[in-house]
Amino acid sequence: MFIRGGPLQTADPKPKASEVAEPHLEKVLGRRDLILLFVAAVANLNIVPAIAVAGPVTLWLWLLALGCYFWPQGVAVTELSAVWPGEGGVYLWTKNSFGSMHGFIAAWCYWLANVVYLPTVLLSCIGVGVYMFGPDIQALADNQQFTGGAAAVLLLFLLALNIRGESAGKWITNLGGIGTVVGAVMICGLAAMILRQHGSAIAVHDMRPRIADWRLVAVFGTICYSLQGLDLASIMGDEIREPRKVLPGAIFWGGVISGAVYVGVTFSMLVAMPHEQIGVLSGVLQTINSMAQRVDLRVVVAPLALFEAVAILGTASAWFGGTARLPFVAGIDHYLPQSMGRVHPRFHTPYIALIVFAVLSALLILMSYLGASVSEAYLTLLSISVVLQLIPNVYMFAAMLRLAWKQQSGGRRGYILTNGVAGLLSSVVGICLAFVPVEVAGHVWTYELKLIFAIGTVLGVALVLYARAARKTAMEFAERELAKVL
């Protein structure tokens, strides 16, 4: 457990019955499911190449992010989910802390961050999957028509699986978590063999931090983003069996495993080959292929490619199914069309929210290729996701700080405040650094304009939708009051 002694006490009343999502979804997630969900959602090996290309100094950035962002995130999720359990997670926490408008903005950004992020996971899954075949097929990873069509097929598969329900969808997520751990162990094993036989590609001077290199420091935002996911299960709070009992332990073990996987795989990739040679889309398998050739174990490449593709697909399923619950809850609260709050009559899943999620992600896959290569499209989508995902984290840490401030005295209050400040500052720094293009971004102005336009559009639409819903609610209230008078 991240915090001993139970959650912070607050004078705020419990959420009203009207704030609880209706109709209820089925409770199908246990402790093991949650741990594997966290591993699949957090430890996304497809992000590692985009980080490792910045060089060995990223190992220091990993340690900084784990201490100043990831651990505080676990503290925040443990505390806030204990005070405000139920479906919605960051939406519910922000709404109860700062009001409905901020709750809607937090949920909107979180949801759309993953609408944008899902295509990057699917593109990475394709980039890894082609390594199951020969060089001719591997070359298709840079073909826009092939990657776009394959991503659409995978998206339809995930949509059908998640409409079927978490009782079915959780199994591919579980496989993704297992595949992530096993794949990481195999990569670390190959790296150990490389070290013993050929030595390391990392020199001592490569580990020196170069703070003045802003393109290098910019990767810190991506690292923080890659550590996002410990709050995912809380968004699905009404689908967890005994959440108060199982969630804290699952957060701890899922966080420890995910942190170990990230640092271990990044170090192994950098040991195996110079960071300049790491590919963005298929970097994990590219490294495995290179490592296997150096130790004469080429036979492991194809099976491991299949294993990693399944692991990445599990990651996609976790985020696709989990974040679809946010527009579902917002639909119930009338901030989005009420149809978003519908559940499937047979499978009891938020199928309208899932369909909308899939359609928007498919459109983004098509739009991201405009004037860009596959790699540049991937990096642009990833940077947009970083900013949108970290905005709800600012709200989450601010909500924890507000809870801690109400605690009158005690050392525990100081501990919570310290973690809240560290997490809040890391989130803000990560947002700012996301606007600095990394070394592999080619057309800088195109990159910046796409990023600014996308973020501005998302926030603008959120404010318009909320104002529209607030106006409608006020008119309905006035009509009811007038009816009482008449």
C-alpha positions in Angstrom: 0.0 0.0 0.0 1.3 3.4 -0.8 -0.1 5.0 2.4 -0.4 3.4 5.8 -3.1 4.4 8.2 -6.0 4.7 5.7 -7.3 7.6 3.6 -7.3 11.2 4.7 -10.5 12.3 6.4 -12.5 15.0 4.9 -15.5 17.0 6.0 -17.1 16.9 2.6 -20.3 14.8 2.4 -20.4 11.6 0.4 -21.5 11.9 -3.2 -25.2 12.2 -3.5 -27.1 9.2 -5.0 -27.7 11.2 -8.2 -23.9 11.4 -8.6 -23.5 7.7 -8.8 -23.5 6.3 -12.3 -26.8 4.5 -13.2 -27.4 1.9 -14.5 -24.7 -0.1 -12.7 -22.1 -2.1 -14.6 -21.2 -5.7 -13.7 -18.5 -6.3 -11.0 -16.0 -8.6 -12.8 -12.5 -7.3 -11.8 -10.6 -9.0 -8.9 -7.2 -8.3 -7.4 -5.2 -10.3 -10.0 -7.1 -8.6 -12.9 -6.3 -5.2 -11.4 -2.6 -5.9 -11.1 -2.4 -7.2 -14.7 -4.5 -4.2 -15.8 -2.0 -1.8 -14.2 1.0 -3.6 -15.8 -0.7 -3.7 -19.2 -1.8 0.0 -19.0 1.3 1.5 -17.4 4.2 -0.6 -18.8 3.8 0.1 -22.5 6.9 -1.2 -24.2 5.9 0.6 -27.4 6.7 3.9 -25.7 10.3 2.9 -24.7 11.9 3.4 -28.1 10.5 7.0 -28.3 12.3 7.6 -25.0 15.4 5.5 -25.5 16.4 7.4 -28.7 17.3 10.4 -26.4 20.2 8.3 -25.1 21.5 6.9 -21.8 20.7 10.1 -19.9 17.0 8.9 -20.0 17.9 6.5 -17.2 18.3 9.4 -14.8 15.1 10.9 -16.1 13.3 7.6 -15.4 14.5 7.6 -11.8 13.5 11.3 -11.4 10.0 10.6 -12.8 9.5 7.4 -10.7 10.3 9.4 -7.5 8.6 12.7 -8.3 5.7 11.6 -10.4 4.9 7.9 -10.3 5.0 7.4 -6.6 3.0 10.5 -5.9 0.5 9.3 -8.5 0.1 6.0 -6.5 -0.4 8.0 -3.3 -3.0 10.2 -5.0 -5.0 7.4 -6.5 -5.0 5.4 -3.2 -6.2 8.4 -1.2 -8.8 9.8 -3.6 -10.3 6.4 -4.5 -10.8 5.7 -0.8 -12.5 9.0 -0.2 -14.6 9.0 -3.4 -15.0 5.4 -4.7 -17.2 4.6 -7.7 -17.2 4.9 -11.5 -15.5 7.9 -12.9 -12.1 8.2 -11.1 -10.5 11.6 -11.9 -13.9 12.9 -13.1 -15.5 12.2 -9.8 -12.5 13.4 -7.7 -12.2 16.7 -9.6 -16.0 17.3 -9.6 -16.2 16.9 -5.9 -13.1 19.0 -5.3 -13.5 21.9 -7.7 -16.9 21.7 -9.2 -18.7 20.3 -12.2 -17.0 22.4 -14.9 -13.5 21.3 -13.8 -14.6 17.7 -13.5 -15.9 17.8 -17.0 -12.7 19.3 -18.4 -10.6 16.8 -16.6 -12.7 13.9 -17.9 -12.8 15.3 -21.4 -9.0 15.7 -21.6 -8.4 12.3 -20.1 -10.8 10.6 -22.6 -9.5 12.5 -25.7 -5.9 11.9 -24.6 -6.6 8.2 -25.0 -8.6 8.7 -28.2 -5.4 10.2 -29.6 -3.2 7.7 -27.8 -5.0 4.5 -29.0 -3.8 4.9 -32.6 -0.2 5.2 -31.5 -0.5 1.9 -29.6 -2.1 0.2 -32.7 0.6 1.6 -35.0 3.2 0.2 -32.6 1.5 -3.1 -32.4 1.7 -3.3 -36.2 5.3 -2.2 -36.2 6.1 -5.0 -33.8 3.8 -7.6 -35.4 5.5 -7.5 -38.8 8.7 -8.9 -37.2 6.9 -12.3 -37.2 7.6 -12.4 -40.9 10.4 -11.8 -43.3 12.2 -8.6 -44.4 9.7 -8.0 -47.2 6.7 -7.9 -44.7 8.8 -5.9 -42.2 9.1 -3.1 -44.8 5.4 -2.6 -44.7 5.7 -1.0 -41.3 6.5 2.3 -43.1 3.6 1.9 -45.6 0.8 4.3 -44.8 -1.9 2.2 -46.6 -0.9 -1.0 -44.9 -0.5 0.4 -41.4 -3.8 2.4 -41.7 -5.8 -0.6 -42.8 -4.3 -2.9 -40.2 -4.9 -0.4 -37.5 -8.6 -0.2 -38.5 -9.0 -4.0 -38.3 -7.4 -4.1 -34.8 -9.7 -1.2 -33.8 -12.8 -3.2 -34.9 -11.6 -6.2 -33.0 -11.1 -4.2 -29.8 -14.5 -2.6 -30.2 -16.3 -6.0 -30.5 -14.4 -7.4 -27.6 -15.1 -4.5 -25.2 -18.8 -4.3 -26.2 -18.9 -8.0 -25.3 -17.9 -6.9 -21.8 -15.1 -6.8 -19.2 -15.7 -10.4 -18.4 -14.3 -11.1 -21.9 -12.2 -8.0 -22.5 -10.2 -8.5 -19.3 -8.6 -11.6 -20.6 -6.8 -9.9 -23.4 -5.7 -7.2 -20.9 -4.5 -10.0 -18.6 -2.6 -11.6 -21.5 -1.1 -8.1 -22.2 0.2 -7.8 -18.6 1.7 -11.2 -18.7 3.2 -10.7 -22.1 4.7 -7.4 -21.0 6.5 -9.0 -18.0 7.7 -12.1 -19.9 8.9 -10.0 -22.8 10.8 -7.6 -20.5 12.5 -10.6 -18.7 13.6 -12.0 -22.1 15.0 -8.7 -23.3 16.9 -8.3 -20.0 18.2 -11.8 -20.4 19.5 -11.1 -23.9 21.1 -7.9 -22.7 22.9 -9.9 -20.0 24.3 -12.3 -22.6 25.4 -9.3 -24.8 27.2 -7.8 -21.8 29.0 -11.0 -21.1 30.1 -11.7 -24.7 30.5 -8.3 -26.3 30.4 -5.6 -23.7 28.0 -2.6 -23.5 27.1 0.1 -26.0 27.0 2.6 -23.2 30.1 4.5 -22.2 30.5 6.2 -18.8 30.6 9.7 -20.3 27.2 8.9 -22.0 25.5 9.0 -18.6 26.4 12.7 -18.0 23.2 14.8 -17.8 23.0 17.5 -20.5 20.4 19.8 -19.1 21.1 22.5 -21.7 19.9 20.2 -24.4 16.2 21.0 -24.4 15.4 18.5 -27.1 16.8 15.8 -24.8 15.0 17.2 -21.6 11.7 17.3 -23.5 11.5 13.5 -23.3 10.8 13.9 -19.5 7.2 14.8 -20.4 6.9 11.6 -22.4 8.3 9.6 -19.5 5.8 11.1 -17.1 3.1 10.2 -19.6 4.3 6.7 -20.0 3.9 6.2 -16.2 0.2 7.2 -16.4 -2.3 4.5 -15.6 -2.6 3.8 -11.9 -5.9 5.8 -11.9 -7.4 3.7 -14.7 -9.0 1.1 -12.4 -10.6 3.8 -10.4 -12.4 5.0 -13.5 -13.9 1.5 -13.5 -14.7 1.6 -9.8 -18.2 0.2 -10.1 -16.8 -2.9 -11.9 -14.3 -3.9 -9.1 -15.2 -6.5 -6.6 -14.5 -5.0 -3.1 -12.6 -2.0 -4.4 -11.7 -0.6 -0.9 -10.0 -3.9 0.0 -8.2 -4.9 -3.2 -7.3 -1.6 -4.9 -4.5 -0.3 -2.7 -2.5 -3.5 -2.9 -3.1 -3.8 -6.6 -1.8 -0.2 -7.1 1.4 -1.0 -5.2 2.3 -4.2 -6.9 1.2 -3.0 -10.4 3.4 0.1 -9.8 6.4 -1.8 -8.7 6.3 -4.2 -11.6 5.7 -1.5 -14.1 8.6 0.7 -12.9 11.0 -2.3 -12.9 9.9 -3.2 -16.5 10.5 0.3 -17.8 13.9 0.9 -16.3 15.0 -2.7 -17.2 13.9 -2.6 -20.8 15.3 0.9 -21.4 18.7 -0.1 -19.9 18.7 -3.3 -22.0 18.0 -1.5 -25.2 20.7 1.0 -24.6 23.2 -1.7 -23.7 22.4 -3.7 -26.9 22.8 -0.9 -29.5 23.6 2.8 -29.9 20.6 4.9 -29.2 20.9 6.6 -32.7 20.0 3.3 -34.3 16.8 2.7 -32.3 13.7 2.9 -34.4 10.6 4.7 -33.1 7.8 2.3 -34.2 9.5 -1.1 -34.1 12.4 -0.3 -31.8 11.7 -3.0 -29.3 11.8 -5.8 -31.8 14.6 -4.1 -33.7 16.7 -4.3 -30.6 15.6 -7.9 -29.9 16.5 -8.8 -33.5 20.0 -7.2 -33.1 20.6 -8.8 -29.7 19.5 -12.2 -30.9 21.8 -12.1 -33.9 24.8 -11.1 -31.7 24.2 -14.1 -29.4 23.1 -16.4 -32.3 19.5 -16.9 -31.0 17.6 -15.6 -34.1 15.0 -18.3 -33.5 13.5 -16.3 -30.6 12.6 -13.2 -32.7 9.4 -14.4 -34.4 7.8 -15.9 -31.3 8.8 -12.9 -29.2 7.3 -10.6 -31.8 4.0 -12.4 -31.5 4.2 -12.3 -27.8 4.9 -8.6 -27.7 2.2 -7.8 -30.3 -0.3 -9.5 -28.0 1.1 -7.5 -25.0 0.7 -4.2 -26.9 -2.8 -5.2 -27.9 -3.6 -5.8 -24.2 -2.4 -2.3 -23.5 -4.7 -0.9 -26.2 -7.7 -2.9 -24.8 -7.0 -1.6 -21.3 -7.1 2.0 -22.3 -9.9 1.6 -24.8 -12.2 -0.1 -22.4 -11.3 1.8 -19.3 -11.4 5.4 -20.6 -14.7 4.8 -22.4 -16.3 4.9 -18.9 -15.7 8.6 -18.7 -18.0 9.8 -21.5 -20.4 7.1 -20.2 -20.5 8.8 -16.7 -20.6 12.3 -18.3 -23.6 11.2 -20.4 -25.4 10.1 -17.3 -24.7 13.5 -15.8 -26.0 15.2 -19.0 -22.8 17.0 -19.9 -22.7 14.8 -23.0 -25.6 13.5 -25.0 -27.6 11.0 -22.8 -27.0 8.3 -25.4 -23.4 8.1 -24.2 -24.8 6.8 -20.8 -26.6 3.9 -22.4 -25.6 0.3 -21.6 -25.9 -2.6 -23.9 -29.2 -4.5 -23.2 -27.4 -7.9 -23.2 -23.8 -7.3 -22.3 -24.3 -4.4 -19.9 -21.4 -2.3 -21.3 -21.3 1.4 -22.4 -21.5 0.4 -26.0 -22.3 3.9 -27.4 -19.3 5.4 -25.6 -17.1 2.6 -27.0 -18.4 3.1 -30.6 -17.8 6.9 -30.4 -14.3 6.3 -29.1 -13.5 3.9 -32.0 -14.8 6.2 -34.6 -12.8 9.2 -33.4 -9.6 7.1 -33.1 -10.1 5.9 -36.7 -10.5 9.4 -37.9 -7.3 10.5 -36.1 -5.4 7.7 -37.8 -6.4 9.0 -41.2 -5.7 12.7 -40.3 -2.3 12.1 -38.7 -0.9 11.0 -42.0 -1.6 14.4 -43.6 1.8 15.8 -44.6 3.7 13.4 -42.3 5.6 10.1 -42.4 4.4 7.2 -40.2 7.1 7.9 -37.6 6.2 11.7 -37.5 2.5 10.9 -37.3 3.2 8.6 -34.3 5.3 11.3 -32.5 2.7 14.0 -33.1 -0.1 11.9 -31.8 2.1 10.9 -28.8 2.9 14.5 -27.9 -0.8 15.6 -28.1 -1.6 12.7 -25.8 1.1 13.7 -23.3 -0.4 17.2 -22.8 -4.0 16.0 -22.7 -3.2 13.2 -20.2 -1.2 15.4 -17.9 -4.0 18.1 -17.6 -6.2 15.7 -15.6 -3.2 14.8 -13.4 -2.8 18.5 -12.5 -6.4 18.3 -11.2 -5.8 15.0 -9.5 -2.8 16.2 -7.5 -4.6 19.5 -6.7 -7.5 17.5 -5.4 -5.2 15.5 -3.1 -3.5 18.7 -1.9 -6.9 20.1 -1.0 -7.8 17.0 1.0 -4.4 17.1 2.7 -4.8 20.8 3.6 -8.0 19.9 5.5 -6.0 17.6 7.8 -5.3 19.7 10.8 -2.0 18.2 12.0 0.3 15.2 12.0 3.3 14.0 10.0 1.1 12.2 7.6 -0.3 15.5 6.4 3.2 16.7 5.5 3.8 13.4 3.7 0.7 13.8 1.6 1.4 17.5 0.8 5.0 16.6 -0.2 3.8 14.0 -2.7 1.1 16.3 -4.0 3.5 19.1 -4.7 6.0 16.8 -6.3 3.3 15.3 -8.6 1.8 18.6 -9.4 5.1 20.2 -10.4 6.1 17.1 -12.4 2.8 17.2 -14.3 3.2 21.0 -15.1 6.8 20.5 -16.2 5.8 17.6 -18.4 3.1 19.6 -20.1 5.6 22.4 -20.9 8.3 20.1 -22.2 5.9 18.2 -24.5 5.9 21.3 -26.7 9.6 20.9 -27.3 10.1 18.6 -30.2 12.4 15.6 -29.6 15.4 14.9 -31.7 13.6 12.7 -34.3 10.9 15.2 -35.1 11.5 16.5 -38.6 9.2 19.3 -39.6 9.3 21.4 -36.4 6.8 24.1 -37.3 4.3 21.5 -38.6 4.7 19.6 -35.4 4.2 22.7 -33.2 1.1 23.9 -35.2 -0.5 20.5 -35.1 0.1 20.3 -31.3 -1.2 23.8 -30.5 -4.2 23.5 -32.7 -5.2 20.1 -31.3 -4.9 21.2 -27.7 -6.7 24.4 -28.2 -9.5 22.7 -30.1 -10.0 20.1 -27.3 -10.2 22.7 -24.5 -12.4 25.0 -26.6 -14.9 22.2 -27.4 -15.0 21.2 -23.7 -16.0 24.7 -22.6 -18.6 24.9 -25.3 -20.1 21.5 -24.4 -20.2 22.4 -20.7 -21.7 25.8 -21.2 -24.4 24.2 -23.4 -25.2 21.6 -20.8 -25.2 24.1 -18.0 -27.6 26.3 -19.9 -29.9 23.4 -20.6 -29.9 22.4 -16.9 -30.7 25.9 -15.8 -33.6 26.2 -18.2 -35.0 22.9 -17.0 -34.7 23.9 -13.4 -36.4 27.2 -14.1 -39.3 25.4 -15.9 -39.7 23.1 -12.9 -39.8 26.0 -10.5 -42.3 27.9 -12.7 -44.5 24.8 -12.8 -44.5 24.7 -9.0 -45.7 28.3 -8.8 -48.4 27.8 -11.4 
